Amino acid sequence: MAYKDLRDFIEKLKKEGELKEIELPVSSYLEITEIADRAVKAGGPALLFKNVDGGKIPVAINLFASYRRMKWALEDDPDSIGRKAAKLLKPEKPSGFIDKLKKLVELKKIADIFPKEVPKSKAPCKEVVIKEPDLSIFPILFCWPKDGGRFITLPLVFTKDPETGERNCGMYRLHVYSKNTTGMHWHWHKVGAKHFWKAKRMGIKKFPVAVAIGSDPAVIYSATAPLPEDVDEMVFAGFIRGKAVEMVKCETVDLEVPANAEIVLEGYVDTEEFRFEGPFGDHTGYYSLPDFYPVFHVTCITMRRDPIYPATIVGKPPMEDCYIGKATERIFLPLLKTQLPEIVDMNLPIEGVFHNFAFISIDKRYPGHAKKVISALWGLGQMSFTKNIVIFDKDTNVHDIGEVIWRWGNNVDPKRDVIFTEGPVDALDHTAPLPFYGSKMGIDATRKWPEEGFTRDWPPDIEMDPKIKAKVDKIWDKLGLPSPVRKPGPWDWGW
């Protein structure tokens, strides 16, 4: 059953003993970051700070910062969600996935997951309306010492395509400049930026934007999901939660936001105004450097009478965003297989901060198959930003980093098996010689075939006789020896 709102999920965490309520006075300036960072790295609970800067608005953080909490947030394990999505779409050919996902409105099977509008009188986010907005009333975090200021870190940013009216919801950080202005961190590759630049070309000076802060977990997650362009994140959220997301019209802009939001910021982005945004301690573990970004002008705030302010922090992994990223890996793997059915498994390691490494196992069927998969992945959505892709045979457990390094070291001849290309890279890749553009490396770590020019015998893996293994299994407990450590895999993640 879908969570009613953010506080419903928080109550679930409280019941499960996964929430720590902190009454001790704390500061939003660096202190919450240090506490939350230590807690997540120690495998600690979600945190609800009730006395922040002496104010009455509590701060919730680390809500998704474990595999178990991420599963509860989605009300199912991510692998299962991915399988359901792939089964629902049933593409007949690889290219069918994108087309069908863009035409979700035609799939009558899921008609009840489409957003529905509710009257303002039934929207909790309309309990308080502030026409003279002042962002200083909220305990917005100053996260890291060299940050350029305070940042809203868990915003759901709503825009519409100025031509088609298609909705987008993305999570783009907001650097607070004043009581009613922030930066709008739209990377070139993001749909929000696409809408912005289209509005600018059309001569629209004040481009409408609404920002929801705090909604139910499926809505928050969907804002981060790497969906194809023009797919409504609120439809995807409805699919995850099994129930339509209730939306309500804004007061001052022609946009809708989740009715169950804690806080809503309404306003516009001036298409003629840019300002330095940053620096910001980012998910790469480095500060992203300041650059020019559009400015968001807040013209109205609506909120609950007793709002909760949700936030997240990013930095050196593991942190909360890592668990959100691993959920994305598992949800989108079955959908990726509809494009590339030879893929067996995928690991985007936490230390790779989403876009630096992808370890892929495939069912290799022909010469050059691994390099074909590398090239195909570089042509798919956000996978195109992956700096290093390593392909293994299907018998490799890509979640066991020890095995990955062992296979990689043993199976790769650098001159033969490494390919390079140039193209778009993640905006946060500080190693790229130019912003947004750099090189990427693909590595074929599969066994090499004679048809690939390998004329020597490929040695077999060292494996014990199965009968001996079975015999030792039966007497192991009698030997009084410790049990072998099981190799890690997605089954160990607590989904």
N, C-alpha and C positions, 0 to 999 in steps of 0.2 A: 504494500500500500504506500502510495507516494507521500513523502513528507509534505506537510502543509506549508512550511516555511523554514527559515534558518533556525529559529529557536526550537522548532520541533526536532530537528536533527541534533541540536545541542542537548536537548532533553534525553534523546536516545543515548548519546555519549555519556551523559551523567548516570543513567541507569546501568550502563555497562561498565562503570568504573573507569571510563576513559576520558574524564574531564576533571581538571583541577581548577577549582574556583579560588582566586587569589584576592584576599581582602587587603593585604598589605599595600600601602601607597607606593606607586611606581610612576616613573616618568615615561612619556612617549618619546622623549629624546634619548635615543640609544639604549636605554635600560631594557625596554621590552624586547628589542632585538637580541640583546645578550642573553636574556633569560630564555627566550624562545629558541635561540640557536643551541644553547646548551641542552635544552629539553629534547629537541628533535634528535640530536646526535646521541643522546642517551636512551633513545627509544621511549621517551616519556609521553604523557597524555596530552590531549588538547588543553588549551589554557583559556580561562576567562578571567581577565583582569577587571575587577569591579571598582577600583579606586585609582583612576589614571589622571594625573595632573590635577588632582583634587576635584575632578568633575563627576558627573553622574552617568555618563555614557560609558558602558563597559566595552572593552576590546576583546574580541575573540580571535584566537590565532592557533595555528597548528591543527586545525580541524581535520585536515586530510593527511596528516603527516605520519601515516603508517599504512601498511597494506590492509590491515583489518579495517581501519576507519575508512579507507578509500572504498572498500567493498560495501560497507554499511552506507556510505554516501550514495553509491550507485544502486543500492538494494539488490545487488547481484554481483557475481564475480565478473570481471571485465572480459575474460575469455568467453564466457557464456553470452554476454551481450554482443560480442563480435560475431559469434556463430549465429545468433538470432538475426542480426542485421544481414549477414551474408545469405542466410537461408531465405529471408524475406525478399531480397532483391533478385536472387536466382538468375544471375546474368548468363546468357547463352554464349557469349564470347567476351574476351577480356575488356573490350571497349564498352561493353554494355553497362558496366558498373556506374561509371560517371553519368552516362545518359539517364539511367534509371533513378539514380539518387537525386538528380536535378529535377526529376518529374515525380517526386514523392506525392504530390497532390493527386496524381492519377491512380495511386495505389489504394483502392477502396478498403483493403484489409486494415489499414491503419488510420482510417478517417477520424477516429476519436482521439488522436494524439495531436491534432492541429490546434494551435493556440486559439483561445476564445476570449472575446472581450467581455469584461464585466463592468457594471456601472461604478462610478467613482465612490458612491456611498458604500460599496462593499469592498473597497480596496484599503487594506491596512496602511499602505504607504501614503494615503491621503489624510491621515488623521490630523496632521499639522501642515499648514501651507505658509511658507515664508517668502514674501515677495521682495524683501530686501536681504538677499543672502549674505551670509558671513561664514565662511568655511572654518573659521577659528573656533566655532562651537564644537567641532568634532576633534577627537584625540588622534589626529593624523600623525603617523609615525615619521620621525627622523631616524632613518634606519642605520646608516653607517657614517663614520666620522667625516669622510670626504665627500659625502653626498652634497648636491647643490641645494638641498632644502628638504622640506617634508614632501612625502609622496603618498598618494592614494594608490595602494598596491593590489587591491582586489576589485577593481571596477568592472562593471558590465557596460560597455559603451555601445549604445544603439544609434545606428544611422540608417538612412534609406538611400538607395540609388536614386539620384535626382531625375533620372530619365524613366526608369522602369518601376520605381517604388519598392523594389525588393529590399527586404530588411536584412541587416547584418548586426550581429552582436559579437564583439571581440573584447579581449582583455588587454587594454593598453594603459600603461601606468600614467598617472597624472601628477606632474610636478607643480606643487602649489606655489604660486607667485604672490598672491594677495588674497584678500577676503573673498574675491569673486572671480579670480582668473587662475588658470592652471595651464601647463603645457599639455599637448596631446601627442603622445609618443606613437605616431603612425609611421611604421616602416614602409618603404616603398612597396614591399611585397604583400602587404595586408589589404584586406577588402575595405576596411575603413578608409585607408589612404586612397584607394581606387575611387571611392565615392567622393572624397574630398577634392581630388584633382579633377574629376569630372565636373563637380560643381564649380570649381574655379574656371574651367574652360567655358562653362555655360554662362559665366558672368554673375553667378550667385555670390554675393558678398558675405551674407550671414547664413552659413550652412547649419541647419538644425542638428543638435546632438542632445541625447539624454543619457545619463549615467546612473545605473542602479547599483547600489552598494548593499549587498546582503540579500540573498534569495534562497530558495531551497537548493540542496547540493547538486541536483542534476542540471539545474539552470547555470549555476556557477561553473560546473565542469564543462558544459557545452560551449561556453564562451571561449574556452581554451582549446577545443577540439579542432584538429586540422581538416575540417570539412572542405569539400570542393566549393569553389566560389558559387555564390548565388543559392546555396542551400541554407535555409533558415535554421539557425541554431535553436530556435524555440521549438521547431518541429522535432529536431533531434533530441532535445530535452524531454519532450513529450513521449518520444519513443523509449527513452531510458526509464522514465518514471512511470510509463504505462498509463499516463493520464495527461490531458491537455494542460498546458501552462496558461493560467489566467492572466490576461493582459489588461491594462487600463490606459486610457488616453492621458497624455501629459496636460498640464495646465496652460503652458505658454508656447509649446512647439507641437507640430503635427507628427508625433511619434507615440508609440505605446511602450510601456515597460511592465515588468512583472508586478502584478498587484500586491504580491506578498513581500515586496522589497522592504528593507529596513529604512533606507534613505534613497532619495532620488534627486539628482542634480540636473536641472534643465537649463538649456542655453543654446549657444551657437559657437561655431568656430569661424573666425574671420578669415576668409580665403586670401586676404591681402596682408595678413599680419603673421610674422614669424618671430620667434624669440629663442635665445639659447635655453636649452633644456638639459638638465644634468649638471655634473656627473651623477652617476647612480651606481651603487654596489649591486652588480647584476648576477644572474644565475650562473654565469661562467666562472664566478669566483673572483672576477676582476671588476674594476669600475668601468662602466661604459662611459666614454668621454662625451663632453657636452657637444651639442650640435643644434642647428636651427630646426625647430618644429612649430607647427601651428599652435595658436593660442585659443583655449576654450574659455568663453565668457559665461559665467553662471548667472542666470537671470531669475531663477526661482529654485527653491528647495522645498520638497515635500518629504514627510517622514512619519514614522510612528511616534506616538507620544513618548514611548520609552525605548528608543532605538538601541540596537546593539551594533557596534562598529566592527565589522570583520576585516581582518588584514592578513597579509602574508609577508614573509621576508624571504629574500633569496640571497645566495652567496655561495661559498664553497660547499659542494655536496658532501653528505646528503642533507637535503633540506626538504621542506614541505612540497615544493614543486616537483621534486624527483618522484614522489609517489603518484602525483597526478600524471607525470610523464609516463611512468610504467603502466598505468591504467590505459593510457592512450595507445601504447605499444601493443597491449593485448587486445584491446577493442578493435584496432584497425588491422591487425594481422590477418584475420579471416577475410576482410574486405580487400587487403592487398593481394591475397591469394587468388581472388577472382580475376585480378589483372595478370598475376604471375603465378600460375598454379604449381610451378616447379618448386616454389619456396616451401620449405618444411617448417622452419622456425626462425625467429628473429630476436635479437637482444640489442637494445639501445642502452648500453651500460650507463648507470647513474653517473659515473665519473666522466662520461663523454658529454654531459650536459646537453643531451637531446640531439645535437647536430654534429658532434665531432667524430663519433664512431657508430657504425652499424655492423653487427656480426650476423651474418645470414647463412643458414644451411639450406642446401638445395638438393633435389633429386636430379643429379647430373645425368643427362641422357645423350649428349652429343658433344663433339669437340668445340671448345670455345663457349660452352654453355655459361660458365661462370661470368665471363666478360660480357656476354649478352645481358645477363641479369643486372650487372653493375650499371651498364648503359641505360637499361630500362628504368632502374630506380632513380637515376639522375634526371629522368624525365617526368617524375611523378610528384606533383604537389610539393609539400614541405620536405620530402625525401631528397629533392633536388639540392637542398642546402647541405647534405651530409658530406663532411669533409673527407672521411675515410670509410670506405666500404670494404669489408673483408668477407669473402665467400668461402664456405666450407662444404664438405660432403654431408649427406643427410645423417650419417652416424655420429656427427659431432654434436655434443651438448654445448650450444653456444652460450648458455647461461653459466657455464663453469669456466671462469676466466683462466684458471690453470690449464684446462684442456685447450682453450682457444689459443693461448700463447704457445703451448707445446705443438699444436698442429701448425700454427702459423710459422714457427721457427723451422720446423722439419719439412714442410711441404712447399716452401716458397723459394724459388730462384729469383732474386730481385730483378735481374735484367729481363727475364722472360715473363714473369708473372705480375709485374706492376705496371699499371697504366695511369696516365695523368690526363686531366682535361682542365679546361678553364670555363668559368661560367658564373652564374649568380651564387653568392654565398650568404650565409646569415649576416644580418646587419651588425651583430655583436661579435663577429670574428675580427678581433683586433690584429691578427697576423696578416690579413689580406693586404696587398700593396695598395689597393684602391677600395674605397667604401663600396660594399655590396658586390664586389667582383674579385674573384681570386681563383686559385687552383684547387683541384680535388684529386684524391688518389684512390684507385681501386686495386684490390689485391686478390688474386686467384689462389686460394690456399687449398684447393681440391687436389686429389690425386691426379697426376698427369697421365694421359693416355698416349699410346703410340701415334694415334691420329693427330695428336697435338705436337708431334715432333719429338716425343720422349722415347728414345730408342733403348734405354736400359730397362731392367726389371725393377718395378716398384715394390719395395719390401712390404710384407704384410705386418699389421699391428701384432704386438706380442699379446696373446690371449691365452689364459689357462683352459685346459680341457673342461668342457661343461660338466662331465661326470665327476671329475675331481672337485669342482666348485660345489656341486650339489652335496657331495659326501662331506666336505668340510663345513658346509652350512649346517648340517645335521648335528655335528659334534662341537660347533663353535662355543656354545654356552658352557659346555663341560670343560673347555680349555681354560676358562677363567681369564680370557683376554678381552680388552675393550672392543666394542662393536665398531666396525669401520665407519668413518664419516660419510654420510650420503652426499653424493654430488648435488650441488644446488640446481634448481630449475624453477620454472614458474609454479610448480606444485608446492614449493616451499614458501611461497610468499604470503600465505595466510588468506588468499582470496576465498 
